[in-house]
Structures are given as structure tokens and as C-alpha cells.
């Protein structure tokens, strides 16, 4: 909960208030845990504590996977995902097309704006997962690209 540093008679103390229930506080002083009784009842704020779950981006890379490709591995293998929810307006590639980094693949309408989805990989389109008129959510796979 809270950390404090005290100097008592020239001796330094690091105190962590671990937990407070009613008038009993669990504290840790220089690594040793103690339960202490407080003279008066502690009034905790009524505001609920916001606890957020871990948020991860909707990209296909994760912290455990290296961001660079191995020199001998296939280039450009992976998926193109929707960056936000919307409707597919136009598709500029088909299965078997070769794509380079930066090629315009799809136009996605989201919040009354047209968004170009460009390729961030190089390779051959192995699978089309969407067609014009389809509704997609954030993170949905739109296109698969193979080496």
C-alpha cells in the first residue's frame, strides 16, 4: 500500500504498510513483518480501487517473440489484421498476388472515415479472409501472407 522511511534515534527504518483491516495493520519493517493494533479505527476511502487487466495490442507480435526475422527464415510470413472495427470497402489484392511492404491492400471504413490498410510484410497472398461489404472487429485477420 504505502512505503515510509523513518529515522529513529539515528537508525534508518523502511516501513511498508502491507494491509489494513479494521484497526489491525500488517506492516513490514526492514524486511520483518509485524501485525500492529491502531488506536483508532482507520477510515478507508469509499472510492473503489480500479484494477485493470493487462492490455495487449492487437498486433501479432508478442514480447516473447523476437521482432526481427532470422536471416535464413522465410520472409514476410504472417497475417494482416484489422487495426480497428469497421466495414471493408475495397480489396486491392487476391490470392496468389505478390505484395511488398507498403502496398495498399484494403480500404476499411471506420467511424465514417476511409482507412488504407497497407502491407507491413513482403510475400505472396495465401488467403483472403474478407471481401467488400464484410464487417470486421479490431484484431480480425484480413489477409494471410506466405513466403
C-alpha positions as CSV (number, residue, x, y, z in Angstrom):
1,X,0.0,0.0,0.0
2,X,2.4,2.7,1.2
3,X,6.1,2.9,1.9
4,X,7.7,5.1,4.6
5,X,11.3,5.8,5.6
6,X,11.9,6.7,9.3
7,X,15.0,7.7,11.2
8,X,14.6,6.9,14.9
9,X,17.5,7.7,17.2
10,X,19.7,7.8,14.2
11,X,18.7,4.4,12.9
12,X,17.0,4.2,9.5
13,X,13.8,2.1,9.1
14,X,12.0,1.3,5.9
15,X,8.3,0.6,6.6
16,X,5.8,-0.9,4.2
17,X,2.1,-0.9,5.1
18,X,1.1,-4.1,3.5
19,X,-2.6,-4.4,4.6
20,X,-5.0,-2.6,6.9
21,X,-8.2,-4.3,8.2
22,X,-10.3,-2.6,10.8
23,X,-7.8,-1.5,13.4
24,X,-5.1,-4.1,12.6
25,X,-2.3,-3.2,10.2
26,X,0.2,-5.6,8.7
27,X,3.5,-3.8,8.3
28,X,6.9,-4.8,7.2
29,X,9.9,-3.1,8.9
30,X,13.3,-3.6,7.3
31,X,12.1,-7.0,5.8
32,X,10.4,-8.3,9.0
33,X,6.5,-8.5,9.1
34,X,4.5,-7.3,12.1
35,X,0.8,-7.0,12.9
36,X,0.1,-3.9,14.9
37,X,-3.1,-2.6,16.5
38,X,-4.0,1.0,15.7
39,X,-5.6,3.2,18.5
40,X,-8.5,4.4,16.3
41,X,-10.4,2.8,13.5
42,X,-8.9,3.6,10.1
43,X,-11.5,5.0,7.7
44,X,-10.6,3.9,4.2
45,X,-11.9,5.9,1.3
46,X,-15.1,4.7,-0.3
47,X,-13.8,5.2,-3.8
48,X,-13.3,1.7,-5.4
49,X,-9.8,0.9,-6.5
50,X,-9.6,0.5,-10.2
51,X,-7.9,-2.7,-11.2
52,X,-7.1,-3.1,-14.9
53,X,-6.3,-6.3,-16.6
54,X,-3.3,-6.4,-18.8
55,X,-4.0,-4.8,-22.2
56,X,-2.1,-6.1,-25.1
57,X,-2.1,-4.6,-28.6
58,X,-3.9,-6.4,-31.4
59,X,-0.7,-7.0,-33.4
60,X,0.6,-10.5,-33.9
61,X,4.0,-9.9,-32.2
62,X,4.4,-10.6,-28.5
63,X,7.1,-9.8,-26.0
64,X,8.4,-13.4,-26.1
65,X,8.9,-13.4,-29.9
66,X,11.9,-11.6,-31.4
67,X,11.0,-8.6,-33.6
68,X,13.5,-9.4,-36.3
69,X,13.4,-12.4,-38.7
70,X,16.2,-14.9,-38.9
71,X,18.4,-14.4,-42.0
72,X,17.7,-17.9,-43.4
73,X,13.9,-17.9,-42.5
74,X,11.0,-17.2,-44.8
75,X,10.4,-13.5,-45.4
76,X,7.0,-11.9,-44.9
77,X,5.1,-14.8,-43.5
78,X,2.2,-13.7,-41.3
79,X,-1.1,-12.0,-41.2
80,X,-2.5,-8.6,-41.8
81,X,-5.0,-7.7,-39.0
82,X,-7.7,-5.0,-38.8
83,X,-6.4,-2.1,-36.7
84,X,-10.0,-1.0,-35.7
85,X,-13.6,-2.2,-36.2
86,X,-15.3,-1.2,-39.5
87,X,-16.5,-2.3,-42.9
88,X,-14.4,-3.4,-45.8
89,X,-15.0,-1.0,-48.7
90,X,-12.4,-2.3,-51.3
91,X,-9.8,-5.1,-51.6
92,X,-6.9,-4.5,-54.0
93,X,-5.2,-7.9,-53.9
94,X,-6.3,-11.5,-54.5
95,X,-4.8,-14.9,-53.6
96,X,-1.5,-15.5,-55.4
97,X,-0.6,-11.8,-55.7
98,X,2.9,-10.8,-54.7
99,X,2.9,-7.9,-52.2
100,X,5.7,-5.7,-51.0
101,X,6.0,-3.6,-47.8
102,X,3.8,-0.5,-48.2
103,X,1.5,-1.9,-50.9
104,X,-2.2,-0.8,-50.5
105,X,-4.2,-3.9,-49.7
106,X,-7.6,-2.9,-48.3
107,X,-9.7,0.2,-47.7
108,X,-11.5,0.0,-44.4
109,X,-14.3,2.4,-43.4
110,X,-14.4,3.1,-39.7
111,X,-16.2,5.9,-38.0
112,X,-17.2,7.4,-41.4
113,X,-13.5,7.6,-42.4
114,X,-11.7,5.6,-45.1
115,X,-8.5,4.0,-43.8
116,X,-6.0,2.4,-46.1
117,X,-4.6,-0.9,-44.8
118,X,-1.1,-1.3,-46.2
119,X,1.2,-4.3,-46.2
120,X,3.8,-4.5,-43.5
121,X,5.2,-7.8,-44.9
122,X,6.6,-9.0,-48.2
123,X,5.4,-12.2,-49.8
124,X,2.6,-13.9,-51.6
125,X,-1.1,-13.6,-50.5
126,X,-2.0,-17.1,-49.5
127,X,-5.5,-16.5,-48.1
128,X,-8.1,-13.7,-48.3
129,X,-10.3,-13.7,-45.2
130,X,-12.5,-10.7,-46.2
131,X,-14.4,-9.3,-49.1
132,X,-16.0,-5.9,-49.8
133,X,-19.0,-5.3,-47.5
134,X,-17.7,-7.5,-44.6
135,X,-17.8,-6.1,-41.1
136,X,-14.6,-6.7,-39.1
137,X,-13.6,-6.1,-35.5
138,X,-10.3,-4.9,-34.2
139,X,-7.7,-7.7,-34.5
140,X,-9.6,-9.8,-37.0
141,X,-7.3,-11.4,-39.6
142,X,-7.9,-9.8,-43.0
143,X,-5.2,-11.4,-45.2
144,X,-2.6,-14.2,-44.7
145,X,0.8,-13.8,-46.4
146,X,3.2,-16.6,-47.1
147,X,6.8,-16.8,-48.2
